[in-house]
């Protein structure tokens, strides 16, 4: 590879990194916490690759950063109002970069991935449309020509199965 | 109510909250209602934490078309 090509690639890495930070900052409203989330996402993506092979890493890492940022934003908003939550939660999210935390993450991810894989195909599809694609329950019902009640049931079913799997693995 | 049924009811309420948050940002009034529910009992906070964790984890698993099948079939 020629040197300028290498430089170009490196530049696109930095641009991608900056975009991720900007996206996280737009959710969190805070640049420093956004950088934190992006770092966390990098560690998680590396760990994820041990469990499943990620085919579209760019789309995937965007989603990871987004989901982590949303989770952190909500938690921060609640913690400032229900201050006791942080002390008794059991899970200590602040130490997310430690080898121990990463190994717990890997284990949980593989359990949840396994539980989702065991779902009936239609349930999994409904769940992905809701969870990842951001479709409303009503939209999914129309798309698949089923009742909204059934869609709601399938989404809960998917989450219940993941909970059960996590419970019995810990 | 048995302990199991109570646990199930709390989990379902926690799921309602998590799904509601996903569907649209909570306005101040709804956010306050969630805070009140959480402040009511440690069990409420535990159920919510669990629902939040499950919800987050499901968002971190690569989707069907994002992953490469490494092995065929389940072992």
Interface residues (C-beta under 8 A of the other chain):
Chain A: X44 X48 X52 X53 X54 X55 X56 X59 X60 X63 X64 X67 X68 X71 X74 X75 X77 X78 X81 X82 X84 X85 X88 X89 X90 X91 X108 X109 X112 X113 X116 X117 X118 X124 X127 X128 X131 X132 X136 X155 X156 X158 X159 X162 X163 X166
Chain B: X11 X12 X15 X19 X21 X22 X23 X31 X32 X34 X35 X38 X39 X42 X45 X46 X49 X50 X51 X52 X53 X54 X55 X56 X57 X58 X59 X60 X61 X62 X63 X64 X65 X66 X67 X68 X70 X74
